Amino acid sequence: MYIPWVAREYERTCQDCDYAWAVPKWAARPRTHGLTFVSEAGDSAAHTAAVVAANAAVDEKVAAFRQCPECGSAHYRQRPIRLPKRAWLHPLS
């Protein structure tokens, strides 16, 4: 279901060179897994290693969007990109 007020993409603008680039929602607000309490009877070391590996994989994918493609700066502003009101009712053709 499409919800028009929920941003699906973000725009980052470099504060050094004013270049703007689009960033997908999953990269703008990445969800990482936290460590949960595991009893001593469980295999907590394996669980911790799996969570750390999963978070590292997400971070590796997101790292490509953290720097300006033009100048390589890590200083940017971010804003959500939303469709104008009622634009989702009329598909672009």
TORTORDREN-980112 format. One record per residue: y, z, x of N, C-alpha, C in turn. Coordinates in steps of 0.2 Angstrom, whole numbers, plus 5000, padded with zeros to 4 digits. Atoms other than C-alpha are relative to their C-alpha. Example, Ala and Ser with C-alpha at 12.3 -4.5 7.8 and 13.67 -1.06 7.14 Angstrom:
2
499450005004497850395062500650005004 499449994996499550365068500550034996 
END
This chain:
93
499450005004500050005000500650005004 499450014996501749955007500550054997 499549955002503050095007500649985004 499550034996504750015011500450055004 499649964996505650165018499650035006 500349984994504350205031500049945005 499950054995504750115047499349985003 500650034997503350005054500149985007 499850024993504249965070500750035001 499449974998505650035080500349955005 499750044995506949955091500350045005 499749964994507450025108500549965003 499550044996509049975116500250045006 499949974994509350005134500750025001 499349975000510850115138500349975007 499750034994511050025155500249934999 499850085000511049835151500049984992 499950015008511049845131499549954998 500550045002509449745130499650034995 500449975005508449775114499349975000 500750025000506549765112499750044994 500349975006505449805097499450045003 500549954998504149945099499650014993 500449985006502649965086500050074999 500049935002502550125077499550045004 500549964996500950185086500350015007 499849994993501850165103500750045000 499449965000503550245097499950074999 500249935002502750395090499250015001 500750004998501050405099499750074997 500449945002499750535092499550025005 500549984995498850625105499650064997 500549955002497350745102500250075004 500049934997497550935105499450035001 500749964999496251045112499950054995 500149955005495451155099499550055003 500449954998494551315101499349994999 500750015000492751295106499650065002 500349934998491551445106499649995007 500450004994490651485122499349975000 500650035001489051425115500049925000 499950085001489751245113500249985007 499950034994490051125127500749985001 499350005000491851155130500349955005 499850044994492051065147499949934998 500150075002491350905140500549984994 499550015006492550915124500750005004 499350004997494050955135500149935004 500050064996493650805147500149944995 499950065004493450685132500750004997 499350005003495150745124500549975006 499550024995496050725141499949925001 500150074999495250545143500349964995 499750035005495750495126500850005000 499350005000497550555128500349965006 499850044995497650465145500049934998 500150075002497050305137500649984995 499450015004498450315124500650005004 499450004996499750355137500149945004 500050064996499250205147500249944996 499750055004499550095132500750004998 499349985002501150175127500549995006 499650004994501850165145500449935001 499750074999502249975144500650004996 499450005005503550015130500550055002 499549954998504450155139500549985005 499550034995505450045151500349944997 499650065002506749915148499649945003 500350054997505849745150500549965005 499550034996507549675158500150035007 499849974994508049805170499650065003 500549954998506649935171500250074999 499749945002507750075165499650044995 500449965005506950225156500550034995 499549975004508550265147500249954994 499950055006508650195129500150044994 499949975007509150235111499449974996 500550025004507850215098500250014992 499950005007508050175079499449974996 500550035004506850135065500249934997 499850065003506849955059499650004993 500350015007506649945040500349944996 499850065004506749805028500650024995 499449985005508349795017499750024993 500249985006508149865000499849944996 500350055004507049754989499849945003 500250064996506749635003499249995000 500750005000504849675002499749974994 500250035006504749604984500049925001 500050074999505249434990499849985007 500350024994504149365004500549955004 499650054996505049265018499649945000 500350065000504649085017500449955004 
END
